[in-house]
Amino acid sequence: MNSRKEQLAAFNRLLDIMDDLREKCPWDKKQTLESLRHLTIEETYELADAILDNDLPEIKKELGDVLLHIVFYAKIGSEKKAFDIADVANSISDKLIDRHPHIYGDVKVENENDVKRNWEQLKLKEGKSSVLEGVPKSLPAVVKANRIQDKVAGVGFDWEKPEQVWEKVQEELSELNEEINAGNKENIEKEFGDVLFSMINYARFINVNPENALEKTNKKFINRFQYLEETAKKDGKNLSDMSLTEMDVYWEASKKHFS
């Protein structure tokens, strides 16, 4: 591993390259905070994919792409005389010190939950009007639901036991079933949302990240279905001409390769 001196030298090299690109590269010169936004989102998802795949070389690569964007935004900020990379680093450092009084102050904590509870209470003292104020509006719904539940739990609005949450899941499923039987489309959507919300809440109680769990299932399904497609093609079969029973034979075989 690199020494702290080598790490700082590497970061300084990146800052120098960013200066060069902003001055000399036609594409880099044109970029704005707004034009980079969608690219940053894309890079973040690519990093998330690499993390789920536990691909360490790819994680390193994608972290570099995300770091480039941070440096890029800071460079644009400095051109606007609004902030630079030092302001960015100092800002997060100050926040971390303020939010960790059990490390940099005299506050005592017993466990992780105490830390999270203190974090949310400190944010309110800083002027936040709601503990939910920091949940980005543009987050994907599953991630947003998880963050909402995590934040309100941080101030004590939570169930006490996993069993209580599971009972709530069963209750919501029953209400969904009633609306399906009644054929009320508007209420079906509403109750389906309640089922998802309660399941996401239950995931938190059994220490499962719902976004990661669902994405892993997505990847598993894709791998299994592509196996089905490829194997059927090798056997000279076309999926559109096969019955569900025939496809199921290949599907079951795919489970031996992708669990």
ABEGO torsion letter per residue (X at the ends): XBBAAAAAAAAAAAAAAAAAAAAABAAAAABBAAAAAAAAAAAAAAAAAAAAAGBAAAAAAAAAAAAAAAAAAAAAAAAAGABBAAAAAAAAAAAAAAABAAAABABBBABAAAAAAAAAAAAAAAGBABAAAABBAABBAAAAAAAAAAAAAAAGBBBABAAAAAAAAAAAAAAAAAAAAAGBAAAAAAAAAAAAAAAAAAAAAAGBBAAAAAAAAAAAAAAAAAAAAAAAAAAGBBAAABBAAAAAAAAAAAAAABX
